[in-house]
Amino acid sequence: MTASDDRRVRDHPVLGQLPDVPEVAFSFDGRPVFGRAGEPIIAALFAAGVRVLRTTEGGEPRGGYCLVGRCGDCRVTVDGRPDVLACQTPVRAGSRVDTQHGLGTWPADDADRPA
């Protein structure tokens, strides 16, 4: 999905026209997604129609809730690292973003992995 056929409001009655910015390609659960440079991951995913970002340990779906970094419902795995807040993290070209299942899984060789 390209930015031209997404679900964004391009002409807002109060905010005006959505400014032109470069498109950034990344993947979500293995499929290509396009965002706008500088926007949070969650904005690009919402524009692409994605609503479930993680599941609880019991398998219940979760998406964005507060969207200001307080609740943690938007946690995703980015480039193998779990617990990334999609509402606070800008989209980066080439990133691999995945649905986080339960508490997520850290790569065994990650130096920042919690003990």
C-alpha positions as CSV (number, residue, x, y, z in Angstrom):
1,M,0.0,0.0,0.0
2,T,1.4,3.4,-1.0
3,A,0.7,6.6,0.8
4,S,-1.5,7.7,-2.1
5,D,-4.1,5.0,-1.4
6,D,-4.0,5.0,2.4
7,R,-6.7,6.0,4.9
8,R,-5.3,9.4,5.9
9,V,-7.2,12.6,6.0
10,R,-5.5,14.6,3.3
11,D,-7.6,17.8,3.5
12,H,-8.7,18.6,7.1
13,P,-11.2,21.5,7.5
14,V,-9.2,23.0,10.4
15,L,-5.6,21.8,9.9
16,G,-5.6,22.2,6.1
17,Q,-3.7,20.1,3.6
18,L,-1.5,17.3,4.7
19,P,2.0,18.4,3.8
20,D,4.1,16.5,1.3
21,V,6.9,14.5,2.9
22,P,8.9,11.6,1.6
23,E,7.5,8.1,1.7
24,V,9.2,5.5,3.9
25,A,9.0,1.7,3.1
26,F,9.1,-0.8,5.9
27,S,7.4,-4.2,6.6
28,F,4.7,-5.3,9.0
29,D,4.4,-9.1,9.6
30,G,6.3,-9.6,6.4
31,R,4.2,-7.5,4.1
32,P,5.3,-4.1,2.7
33,V,3.8,-0.9,4.3
34,F,4.5,2.7,3.5
35,G,4.6,5.5,6.0
36,R,5.4,9.2,5.9
37,A,8.9,10.3,7.0
38,G,8.9,11.2,10.7
39,E,5.5,9.8,11.6
40,P,5.0,7.3,14.4
41,I,4.9,3.6,13.4
42,I,1.3,3.4,14.6
43,A,0.2,6.2,12.3
44,A,1.5,4.3,9.2
45,L,0.0,1.1,10.4
46,F,-3.4,2.7,11.1
47,A,-3.3,4.3,7.6
48,A,-2.6,0.9,6.1
49,G,-5.7,-0.6,7.9
50,V,-3.8,-2.4,10.7
51,R,-5.7,-2.4,14.0
52,V,-4.0,-5.2,16.0
53,L,-0.5,-4.5,17.1
54,R,0.0,-7.1,19.8
55,T,-1.7,-10.0,21.6
56,T,-1.7,-10.6,25.3
57,E,-0.3,-13.8,26.8
58,G,-3.8,-15.2,26.6
59,G,-4.0,-14.3,22.9
60,E,-6.4,-11.4,23.1
61,P,-5.8,-8.7,20.5
62,R,-4.7,-5.2,21.4
63,G,-4.2,-2.0,19.4
64,G,-3.5,1.6,20.2
65,Y,-5.3,3.0,23.3
66,C,-3.8,6.1,24.8
67,L,-1.4,6.9,21.9
68,V,0.9,9.0,24.1
69,G,3.2,6.2,25.4
70,R,1.6,5.6,28.8
71,C,-0.5,2.4,28.4
72,G,1.8,0.0,26.4
73,D,-1.1,-1.4,24.3
74,C,0.8,-0.4,21.1
75,R,3.9,-2.5,21.8
76,V,5.4,-4.1,18.7
77,T,8.6,-5.9,17.9
78,V,10.9,-3.8,15.7
79,D,13.9,-5.5,14.0
80,G,13.8,-8.3,16.6
81,R,13.4,-6.1,19.7
82,P,10.2,-6.4,21.6
83,D,8.3,-3.8,23.6
84,V,8.8,-0.9,21.2
85,L,6.0,1.6,21.6
86,A,4.6,2.2,18.1
87,C,3.0,5.5,19.2
88,Q,6.3,7.0,20.2
89,T,8.7,5.4,17.6
90,P,9.2,7.1,14.2
91,V,9.0,4.8,11.2
92,R,12.4,4.0,9.6
93,A,13.1,2.9,6.1
94,G,13.7,-0.9,6.0
95,S,12.5,-1.6,9.5
96,R,10.9,-5.0,10.2
97,V,7.9,-4.5,12.4
98,D,6.0,-7.5,13.7
99,T,3.0,-8.1,15.9
100,Q,4.2,-8.8,19.4
101,H,2.8,-11.9,21.0
102,G,2.6,-12.0,24.7
103,L,5.7,-10.6,26.3
104,G,7.7,-10.9,23.1
105,T,11.0,-12.7,22.6
106,W,14.4,-11.1,22.7
107,P,17.1,-12.4,20.4
108,A,19.5,-14.6,22.4
109,D,22.5,-12.6,21.2
110,D,21.1,-9.1,22.1
111,A,23.4,-7.3,24.6
112,D,20.5,-5.2,25.8
113,R,18.4,-8.3,26.6
114,P,17.0,-8.2,30.2
115,A,18.5,-10.7,32.5
